[in-house]
Amino acid sequence: MSREKPRPSLPLPQAETLNVEFKSDRKRLSDDELVEALVCLANTEGGELWLGVEDDGKPSGLHEVHQNLAGLPGLVAARTSPSLAVTVEAFDIAGIRVARIAVPKSASDVATTAGVYLRRRLKQDGLPECVPMLPHDRSSRAGSFGLADASAQAVAGATLADFDPLERERLRQAIRQYGGDRVLLELDDEALEGALGFSTRTQTGERVPTLTGLLVIGRESALRERVPTHELAFQVLARETVSFNEFRRFPLLKALDWLETNFRPYNPEKEVQIGLFRVPVPKVDMGAFREAVANALVHRDYHRLGAVHVRLDDQGLAVSNPGGLVEGVTLLNLLTTEPRPRNPALADAMKRIGIVERSGRGVDKIYRGMLRFGRPEPDYSRTDSNNVVLQLATGDADEVFLQLVVEQENRQNGASLPIDSLIALAVLREQKRLSMDELARHIHRDSIQARRTLEWLVEAGLVQAHGNTRNRSYTLSAEMYRAEGQQVAYTRQAGFSSLQHEQMVLSHVQHHGRVQRSEVIELCHLTGDQAAKLLKRLKAEGRLVKHGERRWAFYTLSENEPL
């Protein structure tokens, strides 16, 4: 739709970005250029095109041909395939008429009716540009939307001779070692390859390798020739000194063995006595390490050049892979979204082998491997549309916190603490006080689930609640602070609130002359009983004087209370 009447001035974006495009209309922008620019946005992340604005962001106005915007949405729909629905609005900016064209992100590839496919990208200087959308770009985009599975497709030119017998044996050993689907061990080679999706049949009935098959049991020479995008890099840097820096194109199981063998010397481990048991405390939890690396290899975009990088430096461990998060997965729902693998066939094979979490909740395992040792949450903040980047801190573990977690798990007959509970405890250690809504943002759930988590921790004696139900806040319990040797910190967090309530009530009376129980409830976020007890205590201490009874009662300052 379009809106002819200009709207009041709207702040222009400061500059062009991946989602914002400026187009000058001084010399009348041609229909072809306009449609191509809109297609470019639709095939990327969507966004907005400002017509009548120069590249430097200064409005210059619409050409007289474009003063009537009523037919613009129809023009765009008629010149694109599938038809692209845009929204057009006119704005007056500093007295100059411009148009804002909003473009939705398209779930399918959009072309101009002339057959032009374009996508948007950022150049090295950070400025956006439109470039041709090549066949591999289209395949990559389809994979990110879950519309195609490249890992299930036959690899051009590959034959069964590209499978390595040694890797077949490594596969069977991995199934035993990692607790995979033991039914697979009973199958012969052909049945095993079929069960795991390592091969498919052509129209003539010939069996040929799939991408999954080559990646898992392919010969290294075949991978180099037929899957040039596959590469794994391991780097160790200490104070900018390179201790290890090697790249490999091994099949996945061999690559994981190679990486783990070379990583262990850089991952020192000590043991902590907890009760009757000695608990290992590594620099990086190996379960989290394996899951992070396997996820990067399984979920990377195999249409894009670039290695999966595993780098250990003074800041911690970083694991990155080409290809952003798939459609529907964001940094705000990583912990709760249903599994959406970019390469479903490869992901399923690795689950059945036992390499990755069979439930598809590998992120939980990574979080647990960090939080259980009192380390910060995994950090995905550097992830963008081109790469997923995971950073794991490698600072000293909090051994006292680990002991409390292990003791609680022992009380639960060895059952692990839920991830939501570990996150809550970690946030409380960092922020000292927490509300339900704040925890909900951390665990990617609603406030109801956050409250259940916190109340369970209260019942377990790990957390203490303060205030009424609606405005309740939470701190670590006195036992937790005592175990950490921080009794004063507990008093500061838990005891300060009571003193603060008294001062708030007295200050209110000083300014307004009187206070009622209902006002104390609202002022201090207390229940009716808590407010009544607070007023009763201040009256008993001779600081307030009560007037009236029941719901008409109010309180004033006593003559002895200093102003």
TAQUIHU-V240024 format. One record per residue. N is the residue number from 1. NEAR is the number of other ideal C-beta (glycine too) atoms within 10 Angstrom. Layout:
BEGIN
n:N near:NEAR
n:N near:NEAR
END
This chain:
BEGIN
n:1 near:9
n:2 near:17
n:3 near:15
n:4 near:11
n:5 near:7
n:6 near:15
n:7 near:12
n:8 near:7
n:9 near:13
n:10 near:13
n:11 near:6
n:12 near:18
n:13 near:17
n:14 near:8
n:15 near:13
n:16 near:20
n:17 near:16
n:18 near:17
n:19 near:16
n:20 near:18
n:21 near:24
n:22 near:23
n:23 near:19
n:24 near:16
n:25 near:21
n:26 near:11
n:27 near:7
n:28 near:12
n:29 near:19
n:30 near:9
n:31 near:14
n:32 near:12
n:33 near:11
n:34 near:20
n:35 near:22
n:36 near:19
n:37 near:21
n:38 near:25
n:39 near:28
n:40 near:25
n:41 near:30
n:42 near:28
n:43 near:25
n:44 near:22
n:45 near:14
n:46 near:15
n:47 near:23
n:48 near:18
n:49 near:22
n:50 near:23
n:51 near:24
n:52 near:24
n:53 near:27
n:54 near:14
n:55 near:12
n:56 near:8
n:57 near:14
n:58 near:13
n:59 near:20
n:60 near:14
n:61 near:18
n:62 near:22
n:63 near:15
n:64 near:9
n:65 near:10
n:66 near:20
n:67 near:12
n:68 near:12
n:69 near:18
n:70 near:11
n:71 near:12
n:72 near:19
n:73 near:18
n:74 near:11
n:75 near:13
n:76 near:23
n:77 near:14
n:78 near:13
n:79 near:19
n:80 near:22
n:81 near:16
n:82 near:13
n:83 near:13
n:84 near:23
n:85 near:15
n:86 near:21
n:87 near:15
n:88 near:20
n:89 near:19
n:90 near:21
n:91 near:19
n:92 near:15
n:93 near:21
n:94 near:9
n:95 near:8
n:96 near:16
n:97 near:16
n:98 near:25
n:99 near:23
n:100 near:21
n:101 near:24
n:102 near:15
n:103 near:26
n:104 near:13
n:105 near:14
n:106 near:19
n:107 near:14
n:108 near:13
n:109 near:19
n:110 near:24
n:111 near:19
n:112 near:19
n:113 near:11
n:114 near:10
n:115 near:7
n:116 near:17
n:117 near:18
n:118 near:23
n:119 near:22
n:120 near:23
n:121 near:14
n:122 near:15
n:123 near:9
n:124 near:5
n:125 near:5
n:126 near:10
n:127 near:11
n:128 near:19
n:129 near:12
n:130 near:19
n:131 near:12
n:132 near:9
n:133 near:22
n:134 near:12
n:135 near:9
n:136 near:15
n:137 near:19
n:138 near:18
n:139 near:16
n:140 near:21
n:141 near:22
n:142 near:17
n:143 near:23
n:144 near:20
n:145 near:17
n:146 near:15
n:147 near:13
n:148 near:16
n:149 near:21
n:150 near:22
n:151 near:25
n:152 near:18
n:153 near:14
n:154 near:18
n:155 near:23
n:156 near:7
n:157 near:11
n:158 near:22
n:159 near:12
n:160 near:15
n:161 near:9
n:162 near:20
n:163 near:22
n:164 near:21
n:165 near:10
n:166 near:11
n:167 near:19
n:168 near:16
n:169 near:11
n:170 near:19
n:171 near:25
n:172 near:16
n:173 near:12
n:174 near:21
n:175 near:21
n:176 near:11
n:177 near:13
n:178 near:15
n:179 near:11
n:180 near:21
n:181 near:14
n:182 near:10
n:183 near:10
n:184 near:18
n:185 near:12
n:186 near:8
n:187 near:14
n:188 near:7
n:189 near:15
n:190 near:12
n:191 near:11
n:192 near:19
n:193 near:24
n:194 near:15
n:195 near:14
n:196 near:25
n:197 near:21
n:198 near:27
n:199 near:21
n:200 near:19
n:201 near:11
n:202 near:9
n:203 near:5
n:204 near:5
n:205 near:6
n:206 near:12
n:207 near:16
n:208 near:17
n:209 near:26
n:210 near:25
n:211 near:25
n:212 near:31
n:213 near:30
n:214 near:26
n:215 near:26
n:216 near:30
n:217 near:27
n:218 near:28
n:219 near:18
n:220 near:15
n:221 near:11
n:222 near:20
n:223 near:24
n:224 near:13
n:225 near:13
n:226 near:18
n:227 near:18
n:228 near:11
n:229 near:15
n:230 near:23
n:231 near:20
n:232 near:22
n:233 near:16
n:234 near:22
n:235 near:16
n:236 near:19
n:237 near:15
n:238 near:12
n:239 near:6
n:240 near:7
n:241 near:8
n:242 near:10
n:243 near:12
n:244 near:15
n:245 near:11
n:246 near:12
n:247 near:11
n:248 near:16
n:249 near:16
n:250 near:18
n:251 near:25
n:252 near:28
n:253 near:20
n:254 near:17
n:255 near:22
n:256 near:20
n:257 near:15
n:258 near:15
n:259 near:22
n:260 near:14
n:261 near:9
n:262 near:15
n:263 near:20
n:264 near:13
n:265 near:10
n:266 near:16
n:267 near:16
n:268 near:10
n:269 near:12
n:270 near:12
n:271 near:10
n:272 near:16
n:273 near:10
n:274 near:16
n:275 near:10
n:276 near:6
n:277 near:10
n:278 near:11
n:279 near:17
n:280 near:10
n:281 near:19
n:282 near:18
n:283 near:20
n:284 near:23
n:285 near:25
n:286 near:15
n:287 near:16
n:288 near:25
n:289 near:23
n:290 near:22
n:291 near:23
n:292 near:24
n:293 near:25
n:294 near:21
n:295 near:25
n:296 near:22
n:297 near:23
n:298 near:26
n:299 near:23
n:300 near:24
n:301 near:25
n:302 near:23
n:303 near:21
n:304 near:15
n:305 near:11
n:306 near:16
n:307 near:18
n:308 near:23
n:309 near:19
n:310 near:22
n:311 near:18
n:312 near:23
n:313 near:17
n:314 near:9
n:315 near:13
n:316 near:17
n:317 near:24
n:318 near:18
n:319 near:24
n:320 near:20
n:321 near:26
n:322 near:21
n:323 near:22
n:324 near:18
n:325 near:21
n:326 near:18
n:327 near:16
n:328 near:12
n:329 near:19
n:330 near:12
n:331 near:10
n:332 near:10
n:333 near:13
n:334 near:17
n:335 near:16
n:336 near:14
n:337 near:15
n:338 near:9
n:339 near:15
n:340 near:17
n:341 near:21
n:342 near:28
n:343 near:25
n:344 near:20
n:345 near:21
n:346 near:29
n:347 near:24
n:348 near:21
n:349 near:28
n:350 near:30
n:351 near:21
n:352 near:18
n:353 near:24
n:354 near:18
n:355 near:27
n:356 near:27
n:357 near:20
n:358 near:16
n:359 near:10
n:360 near:15
n:361 near:17
n:362 near:25
n:363 near:22
n:364 near:19
n:365 near:19
n:366 near:26
n:367 near:22
n:368 near:20
n:369 near:22
n:370 near:22
n:371 near:26
n:372 near:25
n:373 near:23
n:374 near:23
n:375 near:24
n:376 near:15
n:377 near:17
n:378 near:20
n:379 near:15
n:380 near:16
n:381 near:9
n:382 near:12
n:383 near:18
n:384 near:12
n:385 near:13
n:386 near:14
n:387 near:19
n:388 near:24
n:389 near:18
n:390 near:22
n:391 near:19
n:392 near:24
n:393 near:15
n:394 near:19
n:395 near:12
n:396 near:11
n:397 near:19
n:398 near:18
n:399 near:16
n:400 near:15
n:401 near:21
n:402 near:18
n:403 near:17
n:404 near:21
n:405 near:23
n:406 near:18
n:407 near:13
n:408 near:18
n:409 near:14
n:410 near:14
n:411 near:11
n:412 near:11
n:413 near:6
n:414 near:8
n:415 near:10
n:416 near:14
n:417 near:23
n:418 near:15
n:419 near:18
n:420 near:25
n:421 near:21
n:422 near:22
n:423 near:22
n:424 near:27
n:425 near:25
n:426 near:21
n:427 near:20
n:428 near:23
n:429 near:16
n:430 near:10
n:431 near:11
n:432 near:14
n:433 near:16
n:434 near:21
n:435 near:16
n:436 near:22
n:437 near:11
n:438 near:16
n:439 near:22
n:440 near:18
n:441 near:12
n:442 near:17
n:443 near:21
n:444 near:17
n:445 near:17
n:446 near:12
n:447 near:14
n:448 near:10
n:449 near:16
n:450 near:24
n:451 near:18
n:452 near:13
n:453 near:25
n:454 near:24
n:455 near:15
n:456 near:16
n:457 near:25
n:458 near:15
n:459 near:9
n:460 near:14
n:461 near:13
n:462 near:21
n:463 near:22
n:464 near:20
n:465 near:15
n:466 near:16
n:467 near:17
n:468 near:16
n:469 near:9
n:470 near:8
n:471 near:15
n:472 near:17
n:473 near:17
n:474 near:26
n:475 near:22
n:476 near:28
n:477 near:20
n:478 near:15
n:479 near:13
n:480 near:22
n:481 near:21
n:482 near:12
n:483 near:15
n:484 near:17
n:485 near:9
n:486 near:15
n:487 near:11
n:488 near:10
n:489 near:14
n:490 near:20
n:491 near:12
n:492 near:13
n:493 near:20
n:494 near:17
n:495 near:11
n:496 near:11
n:497 near:16
n:498 near:13
n:499 near:9
n:500 near:11
n:501 near:20
n:502 near:15
n:503 near:9
n:504 near:14
n:505 near:22
n:506 near:19
n:507 near:12
n:508 near:17
n:509 near:21
n:510 near:13
n:511 near:8
n:512 near:10
n:513 near:10
n:514 near:14
n:515 near:25
n:516 near:16
n:517 near:17
n:518 near:12
n:519 near:17
n:520 near:23
n:521 near:19
n:522 near:11
n:523 near:15
n:524 near:21
n:525 near:18
n:526 near:21
n:527 near:15
n:528 near:12
n:529 near:10
n:530 near:17
n:531 near:24
n:532 near:15
n:533 near:12
n:534 near:21
n:535 near:20
n:536 near:12
n:537 near:13
n:538 near:24
n:539 near:14
n:540 near:9
n:541 near:12
n:542 near:11
n:543 near:18
n:544 near:24
n:545 near:17
n:546 near:13
n:547 near:11
n:548 near:10
n:549 near:7
n:550 near:6
n:551 near:8
n:552 near:8
n:553 near:13
n:554 near:18
n:555 near:24
n:556 near:15
n:557 near:18
n:558 near:14
n:559 near:7
n:560 near:9
n:561 near:16
n:562 near:7
n:563 near:5
END
